[in-house]
Amino acid sequence: MEEKNKLTSGTLRRGFWLAFAASSLWGISGVVMQLVAKDFQLPAVWFIGTRTTVAGVLLLVISLFVLPKNQFFAIFKNWKDTLTLVAFSVFGLLANMYTFFYAIKTGNSSTATILQYLSPLFIMVGAVLFFHKKVLRVDVISFVLALIGVVLLITRGDISHLSIPVSSLLWGIASGATAALYVVIPQKLIAKYNGLLITGWGMLIAGIIFNCIRPIWVNPPKMETNAIIGVCAVILIGTVGAFLLMVFSTKYTTAATVSITDAVQPFVTLILSILFLSYDVNFIEILGAVIVVFAIYILSRYDTGNK
């Protein structure tokens, strides 16, 4: 905490832009994911298996160069930490990537990204239900605003029908819930070890599980150049690159600043979907997205400010 207090304005600015860039890359990745899931018709298990395996290996290789060598296998010396890591891999990484993929495949990247962005709301609800957290006024306000925003988003102002299939809505909600697990489960591990290392091992374990279901080297789908570029973009830009930028940003700025830049991702996805995917959007839908992002912003900022 003392180190954060010593950060200069220039250093904080650098951290902000690193976090901003990371969130933007995740937003770009969401648009590319729509091409992979819908236009290129790549099998979900093969794609996610390839993404987690390759990203996991790359992150672990990078950690070998930037972290002390004695940290590399340290987590496996504690069986409780190892089980937590596996839980993070299965219920966080694996489940989130799978549900997010199908939220896009059955709907669109913009709506899926907004629904996944609800993860802090799921964390708050979970804390109230399972850990008896006191319900505060900001919790209620955030919940109501987010609910209003989602209704506007998925109905476009006409409550008589949904603008996306029910299956896409359910996959999107599941994506938000698993994104909450993605954040909550590894918190103690990241504090004890290192975020880069934990994510690298988590990705690799998830990749191994997917490869047990469908080995990525057995009958890989036939892909044209655009599909290959899309897969590489999601892995290198939307996974490895974005995570590295976010990890580096935490060294230069505060958690509150990082939480602010999270709002960039859904808007980048929305704008790029309009520009490159011919996504037809109306004012009510944009208003819904803004309300959701604002609701999560005030919830995240309040929680961060009181930690």
C-alpha positions in Angstrom: 0.0 0.0 0.0 2.9 2.3 0.8 4.3 1.7 -2.7 1.0 2.8 -4.2 1.1 6.0 -2.2 4.6 6.8 -3.6 3.5 6.5 -7.2 4.0 9.8 -9.2 1.4 11.3 -11.5 3.5 10.2 -14.5 3.7 6.6 -13.2 -0.1 6.5 -12.5 -0.7 7.8 -16.0 1.4 5.0 -17.5 -0.5 2.5 -15.4 -3.8 3.9 -16.6 -2.9 3.6 -20.3 -1.5 0.1 -19.9 -4.8 -1.0 -18.3 -6.7 1.0 -20.9 -4.8 -0.9 -23.7 -5.5 -4.2 -22.0 -9.2 -3.6 -21.8 -9.2 -2.4 -25.4 -7.5 -5.6 -26.5 -10.1 -7.7 -24.7 -12.8 -5.6 -26.5 -11.1 -6.3 -29.9 -10.9 -10.0 -29.0 -14.6 -10.1 -28.4 -15.3 -9.0 -32.0 -12.8 -11.5 -33.4 -14.4 -14.2 -31.3 -17.7 -13.6 -33.2 -16.0 -14.3 -36.4 -14.4 -17.4 -35.0 -17.6 -18.7 -33.4 -20.1 -17.8 -36.1 -18.5 -17.0 -39.5 -15.6 -19.5 -39.3 -17.7 -22.2 -37.5 -14.8 -23.5 -35.5 -15.7 -26.2 -32.9 -15.9 -24.7 -29.4 -13.9 -27.5 -27.6 -11.1 -27.5 -30.2 -10.9 -23.7 -30.3 -10.9 -23.2 -26.5 -8.5 -26.1 -26.1 -6.1 -24.5 -28.6 -6.5 -21.1 -27.0 -5.9 -22.2 -23.4 -3.0 -24.6 -24.3 -1.1 -22.1 -26.4 -1.7 -19.2 -24.1 -0.8 -21.2 -21.0 2.5 -22.3 -22.5 3.4 -18.8 -23.6 2.5 -17.2 -20.3 4.6 -19.8 -18.4 7.5 -19.3 -20.7 7.4 -15.6 -20.1 7.2 -16.1 -16.4 10.4 -18.2 -16.5 12.2 -15.0 -17.8 10.6 -12.4 -15.5 10.1 -14.3 -12.2 12.5 -16.1 -9.9 13.0 -19.7 -10.9 12.1 -21.0 -7.5 8.6 -19.7 -7.9 7.7 -21.7 -11.0 6.6 -24.9 -9.3 6.1 -23.5 -5.8 2.3 -23.7 -5.9 2.4 -27.5 -6.4 4.2 -27.9 -3.1 0.9 -27.1 -1.3 -1.9 -29.4 -2.0 -4.6 -27.0 -0.9 -3.2 -24.3 -3.2 -3.0 -26.9 -6.0 -6.7 -27.8 -5.6 -7.6 -24.1 -5.6 -5.6 -23.7 -8.9 -7.5 -26.6 -10.4 -10.8 -25.1 -9.3 -9.8 -21.8 -10.9 -9.0 -23.7 -14.1 -12.2 -25.6 -14.2 -14.9 -23.3 -12.8 -13.2 -20.0 -13.7 -11.1 -20.2 -16.9 -12.6 -23.2 -18.6 -16.2 -22.5 -17.7 -16.0 -18.8 -18.5 -14.4 -19.3 -21.9 -16.9 -22.0 -22.9 -20.0 -19.9 -21.8 -18.7 -16.7 -23.4 -18.0 -18.6 -26.7 -21.6 -19.8 -26.8 -23.0 -16.5 -25.7 -21.4 -15.0 -28.8 -22.2 -18.0 -31.1 -25.9 -17.9 -30.2 -26.2 -14.1 -30.1 -23.6 -11.5 -30.7 -20.3 -10.3 -29.2 -21.6 -6.9 -28.0 -24.4 -8.2 -25.9 -22.3 -11.2 -24.7 -19.6 -8.8 -23.5 -22.0 -6.6 -21.7 -23.6 -9.6 -19.9 -20.1 -10.9 -19.0 -19.4 -7.4 -17.6 -22.0 -8.1 -14.9 -19.5 -10.2 -13.0 -19.0 -7.7 -10.1 -22.7 -7.8 -9.6 -22.6 -11.6 -9.3 -19.7 -11.3 -6.8 -21.8 -8.9 -4.7 -24.9 -11.2 -4.8 -22.7 -14.2 -3.9 -21.2 -12.3 -1.0 -24.7 -11.4 0.3 -26.1 -14.9 -0.1 -23.2 -17.1 1.0 -21.1 -14.8 3.2 -23.9 -12.7 4.8 -22.4 -9.5 3.6 -24.5 -6.5 4.7 -26.6 -5.1 1.9 -25.6 -1.5 1.3 -27.5 1.2 -0.5 -24.9 1.2 -3.3 -25.5 -2.5 -3.8 -29.2 -2.0 -4.3 -28.7 1.0 -6.6 -26.2 -0.9 -8.7 -28.4 -4.0 -8.9 -31.5 -2.1 -10.0 -29.6 0.0 -12.5 -27.9 -3.1 -14.0 -31.2 -4.8 -14.2 -32.8 -1.9 -16.0 -29.8 -1.6 -18.4 -29.9 -5.3 -19.3 -33.7 -5.2 -20.0 -33.1 -2.2 -22.3 -30.2 -4.0 -23.9 -31.9 -7.3 -24.7 -35.3 -5.8 -25.6 -34.2 -2.6 -27.4 -37.1 -0.9 -25.7 -39.8 -3.3 -26.8 -40.5 -5.6 -23.9 -42.8 -7.8 -26.0 -39.8 -9.7 -27.4 -36.0 -10.2 -26.9 -33.5 -8.9 -29.4 -31.4 -12.0 -28.8 -32.3 -15.7 -28.4 -33.1 -16.9 -24.9 -30.2 -19.3 -25.2 -27.8 -16.4 -25.8 -29.2 -14.6 -22.7 -28.7 -17.7 -20.5 -25.2 -18.3 -21.9 -24.4 -14.6 -21.3 -25.6 -14.7 -17.7 -23.6 -17.9 -17.1 -20.6 -16.1 -18.6 -21.0 -13.3 -16.1 -21.4 -15.8 -13.2 -18.3 -17.8 -14.3 -16.4 -14.5 -14.8 -17.1 -13.8 -11.1 -15.6 -17.1 -10.2 -12.6 -16.3 -12.4 -12.0 -13.3 -10.3 -12.8 -14.6 -6.8 -11.3 -18.1 -6.8 -7.6 -17.2 -7.5 -7.4 -14.0 -5.3 -5.4 -15.6 -2.5 -3.2 -17.5 -4.9 -2.3 -14.3 -6.8 -1.5 -12.6 -3.6 0.7 -15.5 -2.4 2.4 -16.3 -5.7 2.0 -14.2 -8.9 -0.8 -13.4 -11.2 1.2 -14.2 -14.3 2.2 -17.6 -13.0 -1.3 -18.5 -11.7 -3.0 -17.6 -15.0 -0.3 -19.5 -17.0 -0.8 -22.7 -15.0 -4.5 -22.2 -14.9 -4.6 -21.9 -18.7 -2.4 -24.9 -19.2 -4.5 -27.1 -16.9 -7.7 -26.0 -18.7 -6.0 -26.8 -22.0 -5.0 -30.3 -20.8 -8.7 -30.9 -19.8 -10.0 -29.8 -23.1 -7.4 -31.9 -24.9 -8.6 -35.0 -22.9 -12.0 -34.3 -24.4 -10.8 -33.5 -27.9 -7.1 -33.4 -28.7 -6.3 -30.3 -30.7 -3.9 -32.3 -32.9 -6.5 -35.0 -33.9 -8.5 -34.0 -37.0 -8.1 -30.3 -36.6 -10.7 -28.2 -38.6 -9.7 -27.1 -42.0 -9.1 -23.3 -41.8 -8.6 -20.7 -44.4 -6.1 -17.8 -43.8 -8.7 -15.5 -42.2 -9.6 -18.2 -39.7 -6.0 -18.8 -38.8 -5.4 -15.1 -38.3 -8.6 -14.9 -36.2 -7.5 -17.7 -33.9 -4.0 -16.3 -33.5 -5.4 -12.8 -32.8 -7.6 -14.2 -29.9 -4.7 -16.1 -28.4 -1.9 -13.5 -28.9 -3.8 -10.2 -28.6 -6.9 -11.0 -26.7 -5.4 -13.5 -24.2 -1.6 -13.3 -23.8 -1.1 -9.6 -24.8 -4.1 -8.3 -22.9 -3.2 -10.1 -19.7 0.4 -9.1 -19.8 -0.6 -5.4 -20.1 -3.0 -5.7 -17.3 -0.4 -7.4 -15.0 2.1 -4.6 -15.8 -0.4 -1.9 -15.2 -1.0 -3.0 -11.6 2.6 -2.2 -10.9 2.1 1.5 -11.8 -1.4 2.3 -10.7 -4.2 1.5 -8.2 -6.9 -1.1 -8.3 -9.5 1.8 -8.5 -7.9 3.1 -11.7 -7.8 -0.4 -13.2 -11.5 -0.9 -12.4 -12.3 2.3 -14.3 -10.6 1.0 -17.5 -12.7 -2.2 -17.4 -15.5 -0.1 -18.8 -13.5 0.3 -22.1 -14.0 -3.3 -23.1 -17.7 -3.4 -23.8 -17.7 -0.1 -25.6 -14.8 -1.1 -27.8 -16.6 -4.3 -28.7 -19.9 -2.4 -29.4 -18.2 0.2 -31.6 -16.2 -2.4 -33.6 -19.3 -4.5 -34.0 -21.1 -1.6 -35.5 -18.1 -0.7 -37.8 -17.0 -4.1 -39.0 -19.8 -6.6 -38.3 -22.7 -4.4 -39.5 -24.3 -4.6 -36.1 -27.6 -2.8 -36.1 -27.9 -0.9 -32.9 -30.5 1.7 -31.7 -30.4 4.4 -29.1 -32.3 2.3 -26.4 -29.7 -0.5 -26.7 -26.8 2.0 -26.4 -28.6 3.6 -23.4 -28.9 0.1 -21.8 -25.2 -0.6 -22.3 -24.3 2.8 -20.7 -26.5 2.1 -17.7 -25.0 -1.4 -17.2 -21.5 0.0 -17.4 -22.3 2.9 -15.0 -23.9 0.5 -12.5 -20.9 -1.8 -12.5 -18.6 1.2 -12.3 -20.2 2.7 -9.2 -20.3 -0.8 -7.5 -16.7 -1.5 -8.3 -15.4 1.9 -7.4 -17.2 1.8 -4.0 -16.0 -1.7 -3.2 -12.4 -0.8 -4.2 -12.5 2.4 -2.2 -13.5 0.5 0.9 -10.9 -2.3 0.8 
